[in-house]
Amino acid sequence: MLVTGGCGFIGTNFIRYLLEESDFEGRVVNVDKLTYAGNPENLADLESGFGDRYVFVKADICDRDAVGRVYREYEIDTVCHFAAESHVDRSIVRPEDFIQTNIVGTFNLLEAARDREGRLELFHHISTDEVFGSLAEAGLFTEKTPYNPSSPYSASKAASDHLVRAYHRTYGLPVTISNCSNNYGPYQFPEKLVPLMILNALEEKPLPVYGDGRNVRDWLYVLDHCRAIWTIMKEGKRGETYNVGGRGEIENIRLVEMICDILDSMEESPGKRPRRELITFVKDRPGHDFRYAMDFSKLERDLGWRPTETLGSGIRKTIEWYLENRQWVERVRSGEYRSWIREHYGA
């Protein structure tokens, strides 16, 4: 199995799940460009623990020749495609990176898969609820919701979704697609909302919340997402799309308050004051969608998957992980892991 972007947040958790918990018995070939959010240290222990069942290849999916070599050398028959530029704020400042990685990179992977001439069993594409745009106060995104992206990030993911479907319809490539809600959990890069709030709260730094904090997101614990992906890959109907949600719909401000309250119950603030007092409202993000909420009844009904973590239990587990892995946090925030990458991979 080729896993693209396996050194990122969700990819790291998925590879660990595949090798340590699932019934997968094959080899994982992890291809990652190692941008700022890719950290191969996350998986370094797998090389000794699983031998040749885990292989890392530093390569850019935008390099078509490199992608083709990986397919041929490792006789790839299954693909799970995570690799993407994924931070909305970064897409607003520098959209070209998102067009290249998310659209051109996906095209290269599909072309290489097509070259396998019937030897490819599955191309699974990971996407996002953001392709659907914004919901009002009622309603849910379904697999039939029209696409209406608001940011360069979500537009690039929408384009990649359409490419994957087109390759199924035009060339008969066996594909599945999953659109997930906001993920959180271990190994998430600290720029994202949940780890940013946890780490800032621990250090008594301001907790920046966009606008009035009333924007709503559905939160999905990353290990629940990994189980969903593997379920879809094994049992999903080829050519179909499946929504994945966490039943964790909440206003941003309420989520930040939850994080503050759980942290307060676990570790007293150095200033001996409620961490809610650190919340600071900042200027809203351009094109900020009001609400996302996922209807994943198709996945639940057809394949029997449902989340095991509630938002409360998942957030508590996530906080515990960050408290127990402060050295990882410091290496990531200081950039020390980049030195490790240079030492091992020369870039």
Secondary structure as the mmCIF struct_conf table of DSSP 4:
data_model
#
loop_
_struct_conf.conf_type_id
_struct_conf.id
_struct_conf.beg_label_comp_id
_struct_conf.beg_label_asym_id
_struct_conf.beg_label_seq_id
_struct_conf.end_label_comp_id
_struct_conf.end_label_asym_id
_struct_conf.end_label_seq_id
STRN STRN1 LEU A 2 THR A 4
TURN_TY1_P TURN_TY1_P1 GLY A 5 CYS A 7
BEND BEND1 GLY A 8 GLY A 8
HELX_RH_AL_P HELX_RH_AL_P1 PHE A 9 GLU A 20
TURN_TY1_P TURN_TY1_P2 GLU A 21 GLU A 21
BEND BEND2 SER A 22 ASP A 23
BEND BEND3 GLY A 26 GLY A 26
STRN STRN2 VAL A 28 ASP A 32
TURN_TY1_P TURN_TY1_P3 TYR A 36 ALA A 37
HELX_RH_3T_P HELX_RH_3T_P1 PRO A 40 LEU A 43
HELX_RH_AL_P HELX_RH_AL_P2 ALA A 44 PHE A 50
HELX_RH_3T_P HELX_RH_3T_P2 GLY A 51 ARG A 53
STRN STRN3 TYR A 54 LYS A 58
TURN_TY1_P TURN_TY1_P4 ILE A 61 CYS A 62
HELX_RH_AL_P HELX_RH_AL_P3 ARG A 64 GLU A 73
TURN_TY1_P TURN_TY1_P5 TYR A 74 GLU A 75
STRN STRN4 THR A 78 HIS A 81
HELX_RH_AL_P HELX_RH_AL_P4 VAL A 88 VAL A 93
HELX_RH_AL_P HELX_RH_AL_P5 PRO A 95 PHE A 98
HELX_RH_PI_P HELX_RH_PI_P1 ILE A 99 VAL A 104
HELX_RH_AL_P HELX_RH_AL_P6 GLY A 105 ARG A 114
TURN_TY1_P TURN_TY1_P6 ASP A 115 GLY A 118
STRN STRN5 LEU A 122 THR A 128
HELX_RH_3T_P HELX_RH_3T_P3 ASP A 129 PHE A 132
BEND BEND4 GLU A 137 ALA A 138
STRN STRN6 PHE A 141 PHE A 141
TURN_TY1_P TURN_TY1_P7 GLU A 143 LYS A 144
HELX_LH_PP_P HELX_LH_PP_P1 THR A 145 TYR A 147
BEND BEND5 SER A 151 SER A 151
HELX_RH_AL_P HELX_RH_AL_P7 PRO A 152 TYR A 171
STRN STRN7 VAL A 175 CYS A 180
STRN STRN8 ASN A 182 TYR A 184
BEND BEND6 GLY A 185 GLY A 185
TURN_TY1_P TURN_TY1_P8 PRO A 186 TYR A 187
TURN_TY1_P TURN_TY1_P9 PRO A 190 GLU A 191
BEND BEND7 LYS A 192 LYS A 192
HELX_RH_AL_P HELX_RH_AL_P8 LEU A 193 LEU A 202
TURN_TY1_P TURN_TY1_P10 GLU A 203 GLU A 204
STRN STRN9 LEU A 207 TYR A 210
TURN_TY1_P TURN_TY1_P11 GLY A 211 ASP A 212
BEND BEND8 GLY A 213 GLY A 213
STRN STRN10 VAL A 216 TYR A 221
HELX_RH_AL_P HELX_RH_AL_P9 VAL A 222 GLU A 235
BEND BEND9 GLY A 236 GLY A 236
HELX_LH_PP_P HELX_LH_PP_P2 LYS A 237 LYS A 237
TURN_TY1_P TURN_TY1_P12 ARG A 238 GLY A 239
STRN STRN11 THR A 241 VAL A 244
BEND BEND10 ARG A 247 ARG A 247
STRN STRN12 GLU A 249 GLU A 251
HELX_RH_AL_P HELX_RH_AL_P10 ASN A 252 MET A 266
BEND BEND11 GLU A 267 GLU A 267
TURN_TY1_P TURN_TY1_P13 PRO A 270 GLY A 271
BEND BEND12 LYS A 272 ARG A 273
HELX_RH_3T_P HELX_RH_3T_P4 ARG A 275 LEU A 278
STRN STRN13 ILE A 279 VAL A 282
HELX_LH_PP_P HELX_LH_PP_P3 LYS A 283 ARG A 285
TURN_TY1_P TURN_TY1_P14 PRO A 286 GLY A 287
BEND BEND13 PHE A 290 PHE A 290
STRN STRN14 ARG A 291 ARG A 291
STRN STRN15 MET A 294 MET A 294
HELX_RH_AL_P HELX_RH_AL_P11 SER A 297 LEU A 303
HELX_RH_AL_P HELX_RH_AL_P12 LEU A 311 GLU A 324
TURN_TY1_P TURN_TY1_P15 ASN A 325 ASN A 325
HELX_RH_AL_P HELX_RH_AL_P13 ARG A 326 SER A 334
TURN_TY1_P TURN_TY1_P16 GLY A 335 GLY A 335
HELX_RH_AL_P HELX_RH_AL_P14 GLU A 336 TYR A 345
#
